[in-house]
């Protein structure tokens, strides 16, 4: 699993995690949130981008992303469910690593690329249920910048 940091370049999961913890350790008295969001772009294949953001509340943040190509998924519902599953997979791995390293109190949010307007409004309850049922906070549009801004930026 390879991640990209706009600051550092290509990183393994372990290296990405070390960068994330290092960023928090640099200013330990601040409040932090970890945000995970996935977006997709449909063309001849479907590109999925999952972003991991460490937000230093009130003072910016850093992010990492992973891009993967998949077969063409024309069904919007199928793409949104797959985006949610990718975010949950990364959240599970990251949460386990945070717990092993003494950061289990750190809040992890999943930002979903769904909102009350448009075609995704019919699937909101389902994906929010997937996320909250897995023990994470679910955030939807217009507040879901992890998916709709950061991941979206790298899906093109």
N, C-alpha and C positions, 0 to 999 in steps of 0.2 A: 504494500500500500504506500503510494507516494503522494506527498503533499507539496504544495508550492507556497512559499512565503514571498510576497513582493519585496521584502527587505533582504532576505537571506538566500532565496532560491529554492532548489529542490531539497526535500527533507523526507526521511523515513518517518513513520509514526512516532518512534522513540525520539528522534531529533526534534520533531514538531512539538512533542510533549515537553521536552526539555526547554525549548524556546518559550513556550507558553508559561511554564512555571518560573523560568528565569525573569520573564517580564513582570510577573506578579511579585517575585522576590525582590526586585529592584526598588519597589516602593511598597513595602508590606503593610503600611498603615492605611492604605486606601481600600475602598470597597470594590470588588470585582464580580463580574458575571461572565459565565461562559455561554455563548450562544451558538447554536448549530442550525443551519438552514440549507436547504437544497432547492435548486431550480433546474429546469430542463429547457432544452431548445430542440424543436422538432425540425429535422431536414431529412436527408436520405437515411440517416441514422438518428438516434436520439442521444443528445449529449446531456449528461447529468453532472452538475457541479455542486459539491457539498462544501460549505464554508464553515470554518470554526473560528469564532471571534472571541477574543478575551477583551472584555470591555472594562476599562478602569473608569468607574462611574464618575462622570463630570470631567474626565481628562483624556478622552479618546480611547484608543485601543490598538490591537494588532489582530491580524487575521491570517489564516492559512486556508488553502482550498485544495480539493481533489477533484479532478475531472475524469470522467469515464464515459466511453461510448457504449451504446447498447443498440439492439435492433430497433427498427422504427416502431414507435408506439403511438399510433394515431388516436387512441382513446385517451381523452383528457383525464378521465377518472383513473385509468390504469397508470398514467404518468404521475398523477398526484399521489396515489397510493404508493408507488415505487419511490418517489421523492421522500415521502414520510418514512418509509422503511429504511432508506439509506441514512437519513438523519438519525433515526433511532439506533441503527447499528453503530454508527460513530459515537453517539451519546453513550451507549452501553460500554464500549471500549474505553472511552475517555473517562467516564464516571468510575469504572473499575480502577483505572490507573490513578486517578485523583485520590481515591480511597486508600490505595496502597501507599501513597506518598504523603498522607497526612492532610489532604485537602478535601475531605468528604463533605465539609460544610458549604463548599462553593456551589451556589445555585447554577443549575444547567437549564437553559431554556431552549425549546425547539421552535424555530420560526417557520411557519407554514405558508406556502405560496397560495393561500386561499383567502377569500374575503367575502363580505356580505353582498357585494355587487358582482355582476358578471357570471360567467359559466361555472365558476367554482363554488358558488353559494350552496349548491345542492350537496356538496360533499364535506362541508365544514364540520358538521357534527361527527361524522365518521372518523375523520383524521384527528380531530381534537380528542376524541375518545381513545384512539390508538395511543396518542402521546400521553394523555393524563393517566390512562390505564397502565402505562409503563413507568409512571412515577415522575414524569417531567412536567414542567410548565409549558403549555402550548400558547403561542402568540400568533395571531392572524393579522392580515392586512387591515388597516394601513400601518400597523405597528411592527410588522414582520420584516424589518430591514435586513435581517440576516439572509433571508431567502430572496426577497424582492429587490434588494439593492446589491449586496456584496456578492452572493452566488450568481445572480443575474449578470453582473458585470463581466464575469469570466465564462459564461455559457455561450457567448457569441463567437 
